[in-house]
Every structure is written in C-alpha cells, then in structure tokens.
Amino acid sequence: MENVMKEMLETVIKIIVDSPDEVKIDIVETDNTNIYELHVAEGEVGMVIGKHGKNISAIRTLLSAATAKAGGKRSLLEIIE
C-alpha cells in the first residue's frame, strides 16, 4: 500500500518540477501514521507548493483520499528542504 502511494506521489511531483531525477520520497512509519518526506532539488520547493499553496494542497488531498479509500493509516506529506 505504501509503495503504491509513494509511486503516485513521485509521478505527480515529477510532472511539476524541472528536475524530476532529483525527486525522492522517504516513508517514515509510526503506529497510526505514514509520513511521506519529500526531497526535491534546491529552488524547486516553490514549484511543488504552487501559488498560494494550491499544488501542495491538491497533492495532499489526493494522498488523503487514496489513503481513506484504502482504509489504511493516516498519511501526511512533508517537504524536507
């Protein structure tokens, strides 16, 4: 389940950024939460966030909806600089 979510996030984010080869997502699992830590190239965090946070909000909504449908743990997306 986590790998499917990770692949989905990577696919969406690689489309947004200019350096798709530098997109990396690590998963940190706790008892009831999966935290997806996103690493992108320097200077591309703004592209992922988007104007007024619209891109990151949409990505987080997709992640939450997919997790809720699967009935799994709560999932969070954090951008690591």
SULBELNOR-V282334 format. One record per backbone hydrogen bond with DSSP energy under -0.5 kcal/mol. CO is the residue of the C=O (numbers start at 1). NH is the residue of the N-H. If there is no record, write none. Layout:
{{CO/NH} {CO/NH}}
//
This chain:
{{1/5} {2/6} {3/7} {4/8} {5/9} {6/10} {7/11} {8/12} {9/13} {10/14} {11/15} {12/16} {13/17} {18/20} {19/22} {20/23} {24/39} {26/28} {26/37} {27/29} {28/35} {32/74} {33/30} {33/35} {34/36} {34/76} {35/28} {35/37} {36/38} {36/78} {37/26} {38/80} {39/24} {41/44} {44/48} {45/49} {46/50} {49/55} {49/56} {50/53} {51/54} {53/57} {54/58} {55/59} {56/60} {57/61} {58/62} {59/63} {60/64} {61/65} {62/66} {63/67} {64/68} {65/69} {66/70} {67/71} {67/72} {74/34} {76/36} {78/38} {78/80} {79/81} {80/40}}
//
